[in-house]
Amino acid sequence: LDIQAREIEILPPDEDHVIVKVHACGVCGTDVNFVRDWDDEHMALGHEISAEVMEVGKNVTSVKPGDKVIVEDCSMCGVCENCKSGHPEFCRNMFDMEGNPGMGQYMSVRYNSLNKFDGLDYVSASLTEPLAVSLTAVLNAEIPLGGSVIVLGNGPLGIMAAALAKLQGAGFVGITGLPADNEREKSRFLAAKQFGCDMTIETGKDDIEGMIKSRFPGGVDRVIVTSPPQSMYDAFKVIRFGGIITFLGLHFG
């Protein structure tokens, strides 16, 4: 692995930019993949960011110095046809972090990449980005009230998805993960249970299809896939006819 610390000059903000001081930044699986697989000269790491506003450009009125903010890794323009019609996910004018690393001390970002928050510490607030990823998968699943859900993968995104599925009204939520043969895997299953999971399944040790079909012979209503692509086979084995499978964070390669 080749990880380097570099000094980057942060210029005074132009009229639409804001200088923020990073207080917390999560380590995403995407960051790990970049470190492992990126072939170009370098890649700035870190996009799960909570920060403090330090200085604003002359046109910026939405935030002020001292505000606590979440930094979006990409933000929509808000004025194109897709944005105005309620489909910002199709925006063709998105703004990114312009090469600024979240794993740094300061960043210069566009004002519309910032969302103010209060009542949370910076570390908790940095979980906003992965929580939003899990929430999108759960909302896309359209979980019926009292429905059955299996989450494949008990990493942070999977545990968040399981907790959110319960909050969305699922009557049963099960979750899969690697065998609980070490403290990390044990802690993940423990966290899943604390967030309301009704069943935990150890991949490679337990019979996933057998355990689920013993309780739901026709399959479950929804499957949310947060684990590697090969687990999609398990999703198709346990979903009921007419059910919905959603997936997130898949890394191919």
Secondary structure as UniProt FT lines:
FT   TURN            15..16
FT   STRAND          17..26
FT   HELIX           29..37
FT   STRAND          48..56
FT   TURN            58..59
FT   TURN            65..66
FT   STRAND          68..71
FT   STRAND          74..75
FT   HELIX           81..84
FT   TURN            85..86
FT   HELIX           88..90
FT   STRAND          95..96
FT   TURN            98..99
FT   STRAND          106..110
FT   HELIX           111..113
FT   STRAND          114..116
FT   HELIX           122..125
FT   TURN            126..127
FT   HELIX           128..141
FT   TURN            145..146
FT   STRAND          148..152
FT   HELIX           156..167
FT   TURN            168..169
FT   STRAND          172..177
FT   HELIX           183..194
FT   TURN            195..196
FT   STRAND          199..203
FT   TURN            204..205
FT   HELIX           208..215
FT   TURN            217..218
FT   STRAND          220..225
FT   HELIX           229..231
FT   HELIX           232..238
FT   STRAND          239..247
//
